[in-house]
Amino acid sequence: MFFKKKEKRLSFDRNRQIPVIRSSICTGEKTAGFKDQETGKFQDICCIRSDKDLEEFMKTYGISREEIRTEY
């Protein structure tokens, strides 16, 4: 009678958006999200406080570490 929680996998438009981590130079705060290649608009998804948060973001959207760019 144990139920396994289904993994929730969300998606994004890989043709228009790229995964980005924005890092503040002053405070070091990091935010994960997606940047529109045409407009440059950033859509923030979550705050990255630890490596676990980053792993969860990558797992949720099916992203590898090589795909993510860091912007300052």
Phi and psi restraints in degrees (range 20) as a CNS / XPLOR table:
assign (resid 1 and name C) (resid 2 and name N)
       (resid 2 and name CA) (resid 2 and name C) 1.0 -96.6 20.0 2
assign (resid 2 and name N) (resid 2 and name CA)
       (resid 2 and name C) (resid 3 and name N) 1.0 135.7 20.0 2
assign (resid 2 and name C) (resid 3 and name N)
       (resid 3 and name CA) (resid 3 and name C) 1.0 -110.0 20.0 2
assign (resid 3 and name N) (resid 3 and name CA)
       (resid 3 and name C) (resid 4 and name N) 1.0 132.8 20.0 2
assign (resid 3 and name C) (resid 4 and name N)
       (resid 4 and name CA) (resid 4 and name C) 1.0 -87.4 20.0 2
assign (resid 4 and name N) (resid 4 and name CA)
       (resid 4 and name C) (resid 5 and name N) 1.0 132.0 20.0 2
assign (resid 4 and name C) (resid 5 and name N)
       (resid 5 and name CA) (resid 5 and name C) 1.0 -72.7 20.0 2
assign (resid 5 and name N) (resid 5 and name CA)
       (resid 5 and name C) (resid 6 and name N) 1.0 127.3 20.0 2
assign (resid 5 and name C) (resid 6 and name N)
       (resid 6 and name CA) (resid 6 and name C) 1.0 -70.4 20.0 2
assign (resid 6 and name N) (resid 6 and name CA)
       (resid 6 and name C) (resid 7 and name N) 1.0 140.9 20.0 2
assign (resid 6 and name C) (resid 7 and name N)
       (resid 7 and name CA) (resid 7 and name C) 1.0 -73.1 20.0 2
assign (resid 7 and name N) (resid 7 and name CA)
       (resid 7 and name C) (resid 8 and name N) 1.0 129.0 20.0 2
assign (resid 7 and name C) (resid 8 and name N)
       (resid 8 and name CA) (resid 8 and name C) 1.0 -91.7 20.0 2
assign (resid 8 and name N) (resid 8 and name CA)
       (resid 8 and name C) (resid 9 and name N) 1.0 116.2 20.0 2
assign (resid 8 and name C) (resid 9 and name N)
       (resid 9 and name CA) (resid 9 and name C) 1.0 -114.9 20.0 2
assign (resid 9 and name N) (resid 9 and name CA)
       (resid 9 and name C) (resid 10 and name N) 1.0 116.3 20.0 2
assign (resid 9 and name C) (resid 10 and name N)
       (resid 10 and name CA) (resid 10 and name C) 1.0 -96.8 20.0 2
assign (resid 10 and name N) (resid 10 and name CA)
       (resid 10 and name C) (resid 11 and name N) 1.0 167.2 20.0 2
assign (resid 10 and name C) (resid 11 and name N)
       (resid 11 and name CA) (resid 11 and name C) 1.0 -131.6 20.0 2
assign (resid 11 and name N) (resid 11 and name CA)
       (resid 11 and name C) (resid 12 and name N) 1.0 166.0 20.0 2
assign (resid 11 and name C) (resid 12 and name N)
       (resid 12 and name CA) (resid 12 and name C) 1.0 -142.5 20.0 2
assign (resid 12 and name N) (resid 12 and name CA)
       (resid 12 and name C) (resid 13 and name N) 1.0 164.4 20.0 2
assign (resid 12 and name C) (resid 13 and name N)
       (resid 13 and name CA) (resid 13 and name C) 1.0 -79.4 20.0 2
assign (resid 13 and name N) (resid 13 and name CA)
       (resid 13 and name C) (resid 14 and name N) 1.0 99.4 20.0 2
assign (resid 13 and name C) (resid 14 and name N)
       (resid 14 and name CA) (resid 14 and name C) 1.0 -66.6 20.0 2
assign (resid 14 and name N) (resid 14 and name CA)
       (resid 14 and name C) (resid 15 and name N) 1.0 -20.0 20.0 2
assign (resid 14 and name C) (resid 15 and name N)
       (resid 15 and name CA) (resid 15 and name C) 1.0 -78.7 20.0 2
assign (resid 15 and name N) (resid 15 and name CA)
       (resid 15 and name C) (resid 16 and name N) 1.0 -28.3 20.0 2
assign (resid 15 and name C) (resid 16 and name N)
       (resid 16 and name CA) (resid 16 and name C) 1.0 -110.7 20.0 2
assign (resid 16 and name N) (resid 16 and name CA)
       (resid 16 and name C) (resid 17 and name N) 1.0 -25.4 20.0 2
assign (resid 16 and name C) (resid 17 and name N)
       (resid 17 and name CA) (resid 17 and name C) 1.0 -118.7 20.0 2
assign (resid 17 and name N) (resid 17 and name CA)
       (resid 17 and name C) (resid 18 and name N) 1.0 149.0 20.0 2
assign (resid 17 and name C) (resid 18 and name N)
       (resid 18 and name CA) (resid 18 and name C) 1.0 -124.3 20.0 2
assign (resid 18 and name N) (resid 18 and name CA)
       (resid 18 and name C) (resid 19 and name N) 1.0 141.8 20.0 2
assign (resid 18 and name C) (resid 19 and name N)
       (resid 19 and name CA) (resid 19 and name C) 1.0 -72.8 20.0 2
assign (resid 19 and name N) (resid 19 and name CA)
       (resid 19 and name C) (resid 20 and name N) 1.0 134.4 20.0 2
assign (resid 19 and name C) (resid 20 and name N)
       (resid 20 and name CA) (resid 20 and name C) 1.0 -139.4 20.0 2
assign (resid 20 and name N) (resid 20 and name CA)
       (resid 20 and name C) (resid 21 and name N) 1.0 144.6 20.0 2
assign (resid 20 and name C) (resid 21 and name N)
       (resid 21 and name CA) (resid 21 and name C) 1.0 -111.2 20.0 2
assign (resid 21 and name N) (resid 21 and name CA)
       (resid 21 and name C) (resid 22 and name N) 1.0 120.7 20.0 2
assign (resid 21 and name C) (resid 22 and name N)
       (resid 22 and name CA) (resid 22 and name C) 1.0 -94.2 20.0 2
assign (resid 22 and name N) (resid 22 and name CA)
       (resid 22 and name C) (resid 23 and name N) 1.0 127.4 20.0 2
assign (resid 22 and name C) (resid 23 and name N)
       (resid 23 and name CA) (resid 23 and name C) 1.0 -122.0 20.0 2
assign (resid 23 and name N) (resid 23 and name CA)
       (resid 23 and name C) (resid 24 and name N) 1.0 129.4 20.0 2
assign (resid 23 and name C) (resid 24 and name N)
       (resid 24 and name CA) (resid 24 and name C) 1.0 -78.6 20.0 2
assign (resid 24 and name N) (resid 24 and name CA)
       (resid 24 and name C) (resid 25 and name N) 1.0 132.1 20.0 2
assign (resid 24 and name C) (resid 25 and name N)
       (resid 25 and name CA) (resid 25 and name C) 1.0 -69.3 20.0 2
assign (resid 25 and name N) (resid 25 and name CA)
       (resid 25 and name C) (resid 26 and name N) 1.0 -38.3 20.0 2
assign (resid 25 and name C) (resid 26 and name N)
       (resid 26 and name CA) (resid 26 and name C) 1.0 -74.1 20.0 2
assign (resid 26 and name N) (resid 26 and name CA)
       (resid 26 and name C) (resid 27 and name N) 1.0 -52.5 20.0 2
assign (resid 26 and name C) (resid 27 and name N)
       (resid 27 and name CA) (resid 27 and name C) 1.0 -100.2 20.0 2
assign (resid 27 and name N) (resid 27 and name CA)
       (resid 27 and name C) (resid 28 and name N) 1.0 -19.2 20.0 2
assign (resid 27 and name C) (resid 28 and name N)
       (resid 28 and name CA) (resid 28 and name C) 1.0 81.3 20.0 2
assign (resid 28 and name N) (resid 28 and name CA)
       (resid 28 and name C) (resid 29 and name N) 1.0 3.5 20.0 2
assign (resid 28 and name C) (resid 29 and name N)
       (resid 29 and name CA) (resid 29 and name C) 1.0 -65.3 20.0 2
assign (resid 29 and name N) (resid 29 and name CA)
       (resid 29 and name C) (resid 30 and name N) 1.0 137.5 20.0 2
assign (resid 29 and name C) (resid 30 and name N)
       (resid 30 and name CA) (resid 30 and name C) 1.0 -119.7 20.0 2
assign (resid 30 and name N) (resid 30 and name CA)
       (resid 30 and name C) (resid 31 and name N) 1.0 139.1 20.0 2
assign (resid 30 and name C) (resid 31 and name N)
       (resid 31 and name CA) (resid 31 and name C) 1.0 -131.0 20.0 2
assign (resid 31 and name N) (resid 31 and name CA)
       (resid 31 and name C) (resid 32 and name N) 1.0 131.0 20.0 2
assign (resid 31 and name C) (resid 32 and name N)
       (resid 32 and name CA) (resid 32 and name C) 1.0 -98.2 20.0 2
assign (resid 32 and name N) (resid 32 and name CA)
       (resid 32 and name C) (resid 33 and name N) 1.0 142.6 20.0 2
assign (resid 32 and name C) (resid 33 and name N)
       (resid 33 and name CA) (resid 33 and name C) 1.0 -175.3 20.0 2
assign (resid 33 and name N) (resid 33 and name CA)
       (resid 33 and name C) (resid 34 and name N) 1.0 -159.7 20.0 2
assign (resid 33 and name C) (resid 34 and name N)
       (resid 34 and name CA) (resid 34 and name C) 1.0 -128.7 20.0 2
assign (resid 34 and name N) (resid 34 and name CA)
       (resid 34 and name C) (resid 35 and name N) 1.0 140.7 20.0 2
assign (resid 34 and name C) (resid 35 and name N)
       (resid 35 and name CA) (resid 35 and name C) 1.0 -112.7 20.0 2
assign (resid 35 and name N) (resid 35 and name CA)
       (resid 35 and name C) (resid 36 and name N) 1.0 129.4 20.0 2
assign (resid 35 and name C) (resid 36 and name N)
       (resid 36 and name CA) (resid 36 and name C) 1.0 -74.3 20.0 2
assign (resid 36 and name N) (resid 36 and name CA)
       (resid 36 and name C) (resid 37 and name N) 1.0 126.1 20.0 2
assign (resid 36 and name C) (resid 37 and name N)
       (resid 37 and name CA) (resid 37 and name C) 1.0 -69.3 20.0 2
assign (resid 37 and name N) (resid 37 and name CA)
       (resid 37 and name C) (resid 38 and name N) 1.0 -29.1 20.0 2
assign (resid 37 and name C) (resid 38 and name N)
       (resid 38 and name CA) (resid 38 and name C) 1.0 -81.0 20.0 2
assign (resid 38 and name N) (resid 38 and name CA)
       (resid 38 and name C) (resid 39 and name N) 1.0 -47.0 20.0 2
assign (resid 38 and name C) (resid 39 and name N)
       (resid 39 and name CA) (resid 39 and name C) 1.0 -98.0 20.0 2
assign (resid 39 and name N) (resid 39 and name CA)
       (resid 39 and name C) (resid 40 and name N) 1.0 -21.2 20.0 2
assign (resid 39 and name C) (resid 40 and name N)
       (resid 40 and name CA) (resid 40 and name C) 1.0 81.0 20.0 2
assign (resid 40 and name N) (resid 40 and name CA)
       (resid 40 and name C) (resid 41 and name N) 1.0 4.3 20.0 2
assign (resid 40 and name C) (resid 41 and name N)
       (resid 41 and name CA) (resid 41 and name C) 1.0 -72.3 20.0 2
assign (resid 41 and name N) (resid 41 and name CA)
       (resid 41 and name C) (resid 42 and name N) 1.0 135.2 20.0 2
assign (resid 41 and name C) (resid 42 and name N)
       (resid 42 and name CA) (resid 42 and name C) 1.0 -101.8 20.0 2
assign (resid 42 and name N) (resid 42 and name CA)
       (resid 42 and name C) (resid 43 and name N) 1.0 130.7 20.0 2
assign (resid 42 and name C) (resid 43 and name N)
       (resid 43 and name CA) (resid 43 and name C) 1.0 -111.0 20.0 2
assign (resid 43 and name N) (resid 43 and name CA)
       (resid 43 and name C) (resid 44 and name N) 1.0 108.1 20.0 2
assign (resid 43 and name C) (resid 44 and name N)
       (resid 44 and name CA) (resid 44 and name C) 1.0 -80.5 20.0 2
assign (resid 44 and name N) (resid 44 and name CA)
       (resid 44 and name C) (resid 45 and name N) 1.0 142.7 20.0 2
assign (resid 44 and name C) (resid 45 and name N)
       (resid 45 and name CA) (resid 45 and name C) 1.0 -111.9 20.0 2
assign (resid 45 and name N) (resid 45 and name CA)
       (resid 45 and name C) (resid 46 and name N) 1.0 -49.6 20.0 2
assign (resid 45 and name C) (resid 46 and name N)
       (resid 46 and name CA) (resid 46 and name C) 1.0 -154.6 20.0 2
assign (resid 46 and name N) (resid 46 and name CA)
       (resid 46 and name C) (resid 47 and name N) 1.0 160.0 20.0 2
assign (resid 46 and name C) (resid 47 and name N)
       (resid 47 and name CA) (resid 47 and name C) 1.0 -88.6 20.0 2
assign (resid 47 and name N) (resid 47 and name CA)
       (resid 47 and name C) (resid 48 and name N) 1.0 135.4 20.0 2
assign (resid 47 and name C) (resid 48 and name N)
       (resid 48 and name CA) (resid 48 and name C) 1.0 -100.8 20.0 2
assign (resid 48 and name N) (resid 48 and name CA)
       (resid 48 and name C) (resid 49 and name N) 1.0 108.0 20.0 2
assign (resid 48 and name C) (resid 49 and name N)
       (resid 49 and name CA) (resid 49 and name C) 1.0 -102.9 20.0 2
assign (resid 49 and name N) (resid 49 and name CA)
       (resid 49 and name C) (resid 50 and name N) 1.0 -22.0 20.0 2
assign (resid 49 and name C) (resid 50 and name N)
       (resid 50 and name CA) (resid 50 and name C) 1.0 -151.9 20.0 2
assign (resid 50 and name N) (resid 50 and name CA)
       (resid 50 and name C) (resid 51 and name N) 1.0 173.6 20.0 2
assign (resid 50 and name C) (resid 51 and name N)
       (resid 51 and name CA) (resid 51 and name C) 1.0 -63.0 20.0 2
assign (resid 51 and name N) (resid 51 and name CA)
       (resid 51 and name C) (resid 52 and name N) 1.0 -29.4 20.0 2
assign (resid 51 and name C) (resid 52 and name N)
       (resid 52 and name CA) (resid 52 and name C) 1.0 -64.0 20.0 2
assign (resid 52 and name N) (resid 52 and name CA)
       (resid 52 and name C) (resid 53 and name N) 1.0 -40.6 20.0 2
assign (resid 52 and name C) (resid 53 and name N)
       (resid 53 and name CA) (resid 53 and name C) 1.0 -62.9 20.0 2
assign (resid 53 and name N) (resid 53 and name CA)
       (resid 53 and name C) (resid 54 and name N) 1.0 -41.5 20.0 2
assign (resid 53 and name C) (resid 54 and name N)
       (resid 54 and name CA) (resid 54 and name C) 1.0 -65.6 20.0 2
assign (resid 54 and name N) (resid 54 and name CA)
       (resid 54 and name C) (resid 55 and name N) 1.0 -42.8 20.0 2
assign (resid 54 and name C) (resid 55 and name N)
       (resid 55 and name CA) (resid 55 and name C) 1.0 -60.7 20.0 2
assign (resid 55 and name N) (resid 55 and name CA)
       (resid 55 and name C) (resid 56 and name N) 1.0 -41.0 20.0 2
assign (resid 55 and name C) (resid 56 and name N)
       (resid 56 and name CA) (resid 56 and name C) 1.0 -64.8 20.0 2
assign (resid 56 and name N) (resid 56 and name CA)
       (resid 56 and name C) (resid 57 and name N) 1.0 -41.6 20.0 2
assign (resid 56 and name C) (resid 57 and name N)
       (resid 57 and name CA) (resid 57 and name C) 1.0 -61.0 20.0 2
assign (resid 57 and name N) (resid 57 and name CA)
       (resid 57 and name C) (resid 58 and name N) 1.0 -46.7 20.0 2
assign (resid 57 and name C) (resid 58 and name N)
       (resid 58 and name CA) (resid 58 and name C) 1.0 -65.2 20.0 2
assign (resid 58 and name N) (resid 58 and name CA)
       (resid 58 and name C) (resid 59 and name N) 1.0 -40.7 20.0 2
assign (resid 58 and name C) (resid 59 and name N)
       (resid 59 and name CA) (resid 59 and name C) 1.0 -66.8 20.0 2
assign (resid 59 and name N) (resid 59 and name CA)
       (resid 59 and name C) (resid 60 and name N) 1.0 -41.4 20.0 2
assign (resid 59 and name C) (resid 60 and name N)
       (resid 60 and name CA) (resid 60 and name C) 1.0 -63.5 20.0 2
assign (resid 60 and name N) (resid 60 and name CA)
       (resid 60 and name C) (resid 61 and name N) 1.0 -39.0 20.0 2
assign (resid 60 and name C) (resid 61 and name N)
       (resid 61 and name CA) (resid 61 and name C) 1.0 -103.4 20.0 2
assign (resid 61 and name N) (resid 61 and name CA)
       (resid 61 and name C) (resid 62 and name N) 1.0 2.2 20.0 2
assign (resid 61 and name C) (resid 62 and name N)
       (resid 62 and name CA) (resid 62 and name C) 1.0 65.6 20.0 2
assign (resid 62 and name N) (resid 62 and name CA)
       (resid 62 and name C) (resid 63 and name N) 1.0 45.7 20.0 2
assign (resid 62 and name C) (resid 63 and name N)
       (resid 63 and name CA) (resid 63 and name C) 1.0 -112.1 20.0 2
assign (resid 63 and name N) (resid 63 and name CA)
       (resid 63 and name C) (resid 64 and name N) 1.0 141.7 20.0 2
assign (resid 63 and name C) (resid 64 and name N)
       (resid 64 and name CA) (resid 64 and name C) 1.0 -93.9 20.0 2
assign (resid 64 and name N) (resid 64 and name CA)
       (resid 64 and name C) (resid 65 and name N) 1.0 161.5 20.0 2
assign (resid 64 and name C) (resid 65 and name N)
       (resid 65 and name CA) (resid 65 and name C) 1.0 -61.9 20.0 2
assign (resid 65 and name N) (resid 65 and name CA)
       (resid 65 and name C) (resid 66 and name N) 1.0 -31.9 20.0 2
assign (resid 65 and name C) (resid 66 and name N)
       (resid 66 and name CA) (resid 66 and name C) 1.0 -68.4 20.0 2
assign (resid 66 and name N) (resid 66 and name CA)
       (resid 66 and name C) (resid 67 and name N) 1.0 -24.3 20.0 2
assign (resid 66 and name C) (resid 67 and name N)
       (resid 67 and name CA) (resid 67 and name C) 1.0 -78.0 20.0 2
assign (resid 67 and name N) (resid 67 and name CA)
       (resid 67 and name C) (resid 68 and name N) 1.0 -22.6 20.0 2
assign (resid 67 and name C) (resid 68 and name N)
       (resid 68 and name CA) (resid 68 and name C) 1.0 -87.0 20.0 2
assign (resid 68 and name N) (resid 68 and name CA)
       (resid 68 and name C) (resid 69 and name N) 1.0 129.7 20.0 2
assign (resid 68 and name C) (resid 69 and name N)
       (resid 69 and name CA) (resid 69 and name C) 1.0 -102.0 20.0 2
assign (resid 69 and name N) (resid 69 and name CA)
       (resid 69 and name C) (resid 70 and name N) 1.0 152.5 20.0 2
assign (resid 69 and name C) (resid 70 and name N)
       (resid 70 and name CA) (resid 70 and name C) 1.0 -111.3 20.0 2
assign (resid 70 and name N) (resid 70 and name CA)
       (resid 70 and name C) (resid 71 and name N) 1.0 130.2 20.0 2
assign (resid 70 and name C) (resid 71 and name N)
       (resid 71 and name CA) (resid 71 and name C) 1.0 -119.0 20.0 2
assign (resid 71 and name N) (resid 71 and name CA)
       (resid 71 and name C) (resid 72 and name N) 1.0 143.2 20.0 2
